[in-house]
Amino acid sequence: PRFPNLQNLTPTTKSNDNKSIMPIRRESLREPSHFGATMLSSRRIRSNSGIDIPQDLSELSEAEVNSVAPPAPIYKIVLTGGPCGGKTTSMARLSPYLRERGFEVIACPEAFSLLVSNGMSFDYLGAVEGMDVVVQDTVMDMQIGLEDGFERVLRARGKPAVLLCDRGLMDGSAYMAQEGWDRLLAKRDVQSVSELREGRYNAVFHLVTAAEGAEPFYTLENNAVRTETPELARELDGMTRNAWVGHPNLKIFDNSTDFEKKMQRVVEETARLVGLPTQMQRVTTKFLLRNKPDLDKFPEDVRVRVFD
């Protein structure tokens, strides 16, 4: 068959002129939402391919068919965290590591940094009442467009791929009051934050700011957009981490080791996610508690850390 990755989607039928046709059941294709690619690689059919699906697939090029039904898995990973946590270094480390092992890799830049580096000052956020919502709405539009565009290219390529996202859609909630965030979600007709969180990304890697546990290494010099004091960096780190709580594959990389070992942990976790051999044996299990536990009842040999 010309497109073997479509063989099992629907039965083959015959048209009146005896031409073989492979119809796609349109009820299996969700209409594109405001957020584009809300289905992960476990769903073979993709709705945000940017093309209309004809009944006769012979009208499509191989790349267009791949965009609709990718023949290989694509993993979307968010790298987030507080300022000076190692996101840029992680992306630079992961890209060659994955390419050397047969993956196509594209890095998606942070939309807010694109705005700031091209002329938007932080003064904009408070210049006019409601400006924070307008800016974050714009950031979300840009982030969605960048992510979906890069993902479409990777799907069309037809090879195993990884999209590394410098922050994700939930990060905006850490920089807004709850009232403004709720207004933004209502404006965009978001029924549940799961659309922006586990419904969009395979994994979220939170790299804790150096201002928490590695204070001597916290610096503003390697990022022209960064202006946060260590105190503010720690506060933003906590809010960013809490924004992603609920994602089943949220991984937190703290500063309990030196920076090089922190980067090794990021690489090892990525390897585990995409199915590459890994030396990491530790498995972390997380639970969401209904009530605050009584820490006095914990055994003395159990280490406890409380996050705000």
C-alpha positions as CSV (number, residue, x, y, z in Angstrom):
1,P,0.0,0.0,0.0
2,R,1.1,3.5,-0.7
3,F,0.4,4.6,2.9
4,P,0.8,1.6,5.2
5,N,0.2,3.7,8.3
6,L,-3.5,4.1,7.3
7,Q,-4.2,0.4,6.7
8,N,-6.0,-0.2,9.9
9,L,-8.0,2.9,10.2
10,T,-11.1,1.9,8.2
11,P,-12.1,-0.8,5.8
12,T,-11.2,-0.4,2.1
13,T,-14.2,0.2,-0.2
14,K,-14.7,0.4,-3.9
15,S,-16.1,3.3,-5.8
16,N,-18.4,3.0,-8.9
17,D,-15.4,3.1,-11.2
18,N,-13.8,0.3,-9.2
19,K,-11.1,2.6,-7.8
20,S,-9.9,1.7,-4.4
21,I,-10.9,4.3,-1.8
22,M,-9.9,4.4,1.9
23,P,-12.5,6.6,3.7
24,I,-11.7,8.0,7.1
25,R,-14.5,8.0,9.6
26,R,-14.9,11.7,10.2
27,E,-16.6,11.1,13.6
28,S,-13.1,9.8,14.7
29,L,-11.6,13.2,13.9
30,R,-12.3,15.9,16.5
31,E,-12.9,19.4,15.2
32,P,-9.8,21.5,15.8
33,S,-10.2,23.3,19.1
34,H,-8.8,26.7,20.1
35,F,-5.8,24.7,21.3
36,G,-5.0,22.7,18.2
37,A,-3.2,19.4,18.9
38,T,-5.0,18.3,22.0
39,M,-4.5,14.6,21.3
40,L,-1.2,12.9,22.1
41,S,0.7,10.4,20.1
42,S,-1.4,7.5,21.4
43,R,-4.1,8.8,19.1
44,R,-3.1,8.0,15.6
45,I,-5.6,10.4,13.9
46,R,-4.7,14.1,14.3
47,S,-7.2,16.9,13.7
48,N,-4.9,19.9,13.4
49,S,-3.0,18.8,10.4
50,G,-3.9,21.9,8.5
51,I,-5.5,20.1,5.6
52,D,-9.0,19.0,4.6
53,I,-9.4,15.2,4.6
54,P,-10.7,14.1,1.2
55,Q,-12.5,10.8,0.8
56,D,-9.9,9.7,-1.8
57,L,-6.5,9.7,0.0
58,S,-4.7,9.4,-3.3
59,E,-5.2,13.1,-3.5
60,L,-2.9,13.6,-0.6
61,S,0.9,13.6,-0.6
62,E,2.8,11.3,1.7
63,A,3.6,14.2,4.0
64,E,-0.1,15.2,4.2
65,V,-1.1,11.7,5.1
66,N,1.7,11.6,7.8
67,S,0.3,14.8,9.2
68,V,-3.1,13.2,9.7
69,A,-1.9,9.7,10.8
70,P,1.7,9.8,11.9
71,P,3.6,6.5,11.3
72,A,5.9,7.1,14.2
73,P,5.5,8.5,17.8
74,I,5.9,12.2,18.6
75,Y,6.7,13.2,22.1
76,K,6.0,16.8,23.4
77,I,8.0,17.7,26.5
78,V,7.6,21.0,28.4
79,L,10.7,22.4,30.1
80,T,9.7,24.8,32.7
81,G,10.6,26.1,36.2
82,G,11.8,29.2,37.9
83,P,14.5,31.6,36.5
84,C,18.0,30.2,36.2
85,G,16.9,26.6,36.6
86,G,18.7,25.1,33.5
87,K,16.0,25.1,30.9
88,T,18.2,26.5,28.1
89,T,21.1,24.1,29.0
90,S,18.7,21.2,29.1
91,M,17.3,21.9,25.6
92,A,20.9,22.2,24.3
93,R,21.8,19.0,25.9
94,L,18.8,17.0,24.9
95,S,18.7,18.0,21.2
96,P,22.0,16.3,20.1
97,Y,21.4,13.4,22.5
98,L,18.1,12.5,20.8
99,R,19.3,13.2,17.3
100,E,22.3,10.9,17.7
101,R,19.8,8.2,18.6
102,G,17.5,8.6,15.6
103,F,15.0,11.1,16.7
104,E,14.0,14.3,14.8
105,V,14.1,17.2,17.3
106,I,12.7,20.7,17.2
107,A,12.9,23.2,20.0
108,C,9.9,25.5,20.4
109,P,10.9,29.0,21.9
110,E,9.1,30.7,24.7
111,A,6.5,33.0,23.3
112,F,6.7,35.7,26.0
113,S,10.5,36.0,25.5
114,L,9.9,36.6,21.8
115,L,7.6,39.5,22.7
116,V,10.0,41.0,25.1
117,S,13.1,40.5,23.0
118,N,11.4,42.2,20.1
119,G,10.4,45.4,21.9
120,M,7.6,44.8,24.4
121,S,8.6,46.1,27.8
122,F,7.4,44.8,31.1
123,D,5.7,48.2,31.6
124,Y,3.0,47.0,29.1
125,L,1.6,44.6,31.7
126,G,0.4,47.5,34.0
127,A,0.0,50.3,31.5
128,V,-3.8,49.7,30.9
129,E,-6.4,48.0,33.1
130,G,-6.8,44.4,31.9
131,M,-3.5,44.5,29.9
132,D,-2.2,41.4,31.7
133,V,-5.1,39.3,30.2
134,V,-4.5,40.7,26.7
135,V,-0.7,40.0,26.9
136,Q,-1.2,36.4,28.2
137,D,-3.9,35.8,25.5
138,T,-1.4,36.9,22.9
139,V,1.3,34.7,24.4
140,M,-1.1,31.8,24.3
141,D,-2.0,32.4,20.7
142,M,1.7,32.6,19.8
143,Q,2.6,29.5,21.8
144,I,-0.1,27.4,20.3
145,G,0.8,28.5,16.8
146,L,4.5,27.7,17.3
147,E,3.9,24.3,19.0
148,D,1.2,23.2,16.5
149,G,3.3,24.3,13.5
150,F,6.4,22.6,14.7
151,E,4.5,19.4,15.5
152,R,2.8,19.4,12.1
153,V,6.3,19.5,10.5
154,L,7.5,16.6,12.7
155,R,4.4,14.5,11.9
156,A,4.8,15.1,8.2
157,R,8.5,14.0,8.4
158,G,7.2,10.5,9.4
159,K,10.0,9.6,11.8
160,P,10.2,9.3,15.7
161,A,10.4,12.8,17.0
162,V,10.5,15.0,20.1
163,L,9.2,18.5,20.4
164,L,11.0,20.4,23.2
165,C,8.9,23.3,24.4
166,D,10.5,26.2,26.3
167,R,7.5,26.5,28.8
168,G,4.0,25.5,28.0
169,L,0.5,26.9,28.1
170,M,-0.1,26.5,31.9
171,D,2.9,28.7,32.7
172,G,0.9,31.8,32.1
173,S,-1.2,31.1,35.2
174,A,1.9,31.7,37.4
175,Y,2.1,35.3,36.2
176,M,-1.5,36.3,36.6
177,A,-4.0,36.7,39.4
178,Q,-6.5,33.9,39.6
179,E,-9.3,36.2,38.5
180,G,-7.5,37.2,35.4
181,W,-6.6,33.6,34.5
182,D,-10.2,32.5,35.0
183,R,-11.3,35.4,32.7
184,L,-8.7,34.3,30.1
185,L,-9.9,30.7,30.1
186,A,-13.5,31.8,29.9
187,K,-12.7,34.0,26.9
188,R,-11.0,31.1,25.1
189,D,-13.9,28.8,26.0
190,V,-11.6,26.4,27.9
191,Q,-13.8,23.8,29.6
192,S,-11.0,22.3,31.7
193,V,-7.4,23.1,32.3
194,S,-6.6,19.5,31.4
195,E,-6.9,20.7,27.8
196,L,-3.8,22.9,28.3
197,R,-2.0,20.4,30.6
198,E,-2.1,16.6,30.2
199,G,-4.3,16.8,27.1
200,R,-1.5,18.6,25.2
201,Y,1.9,17.4,26.5
202,N,3.4,14.0,27.2
203,A,5.6,15.2,30.0
204,V,6.5,18.3,32.0
205,F,10.0,18.7,33.4
206,H,10.2,21.4,36.1
207,L,13.8,22.6,36.7
208,V,14.0,24.2,40.1
209,T,15.6,27.7,40.1
210,A,19.2,27.9,41.3
211,A,17.9,30.5,43.8
212,E,16.5,27.5,45.8
213,G,19.2,25.2,46.9
214,A,22.0,26.5,44.7
215,E,22.0,30.2,45.6
216,P,25.6,31.0,44.8
217,F,25.0,30.1,41.2
218,Y,21.9,32.2,40.7
219,T,22.6,34.9,38.1
220,L,20.9,37.3,35.7
221,E,23.8,37.6,33.3
222,N,22.9,34.7,30.9
223,N,19.4,35.9,30.0
224,A,18.7,39.4,28.9
225,V,15.0,39.0,29.7
226,R,15.6,37.8,33.3
227,T,15.2,40.5,36.0
228,E,14.0,38.6,39.1
229,T,15.7,38.8,42.5
230,P,16.4,35.5,44.2
231,E,13.4,35.9,46.4
232,L,11.1,36.6,43.5
233,A,12.7,33.7,41.6
234,R,11.8,31.3,44.4
235,E,8.3,32.6,44.5
236,L,7.8,32.2,40.7
237,D,9.3,28.8,40.9
238,G,6.7,27.6,43.4
239,M,3.8,29.2,41.4
240,T,5.1,27.6,38.1
241,R,5.4,24.2,39.8
242,N,1.9,24.4,41.2
243,A,0.5,25.4,37.8
244,W,1.4,22.0,36.4
245,V,0.2,19.9,39.4
246,G,-2.2,17.3,38.1
247,H,-0.1,16.3,35.0
248,P,0.6,12.6,35.5
249,N,4.1,12.9,34.1
250,L,5.3,16.0,36.0
251,K,9.0,15.5,37.0
252,I,10.7,17.9,39.3
253,F,14.5,18.3,39.1
254,D,15.8,20.0,42.2
255,N,19.3,21.2,43.2
256,S,20.1,18.3,45.5
257,T,23.0,17.4,43.2
258,D,25.5,19.6,41.3
259,F,24.4,21.1,38.0
260,E,26.0,18.4,35.8
261,K,24.2,15.6,37.6
262,K,21.0,17.6,37.4
263,M,21.3,17.7,33.6
264,Q,22.1,14.0,33.6
265,R,18.9,13.3,35.5
266,V,17.0,15.3,32.8
267,V,18.6,13.2,30.1
268,E,17.9,10.0,31.9
269,E,14.2,10.9,32.4
270,T,13.9,11.8,28.7
271,A,15.4,8.5,27.7
272,R,13.0,6.6,29.8
273,L,10.0,8.6,28.3
274,V,10.9,7.9,24.7
275,G,12.0,4.3,25.3
276,L,15.8,4.6,25.2
277,P,18.1,2.5,27.5
278,T,18.6,4.3,30.8
279,Q,20.6,3.7,33.9
280,M,18.1,5.4,36.2
281,Q,16.4,3.0,38.6
282,R,14.5,5.3,40.8
283,V,10.7,5.4,40.3
284,T,8.8,8.3,41.9
285,T,5.1,8.0,42.9
286,K,3.0,11.1,43.6
287,F,-0.3,11.4,45.4
288,L,-2.7,14.3,45.7
289,L,-3.9,14.4,49.4
290,R,-7.4,15.6,50.3
291,N,-6.2,17.0,53.7
292,K,-2.9,18.2,55.1
293,P,-1.2,15.3,56.9
294,D,0.0,15.3,60.5
295,L,3.8,15.6,60.0
296,D,4.3,14.7,63.7
297,K,3.2,11.2,63.0
298,F,5.8,10.6,60.3
299,P,8.7,8.2,61.3
300,E,11.8,10.0,62.3
301,D,13.9,8.4,59.5
302,V,11.5,9.7,56.8
303,R,12.6,12.9,55.2
304,V,9.8,15.4,54.7
305,R,9.7,18.6,52.6
306,V,6.7,20.9,52.5
307,F,6.0,23.0,49.4
308,D,3.8,26.0,49.5
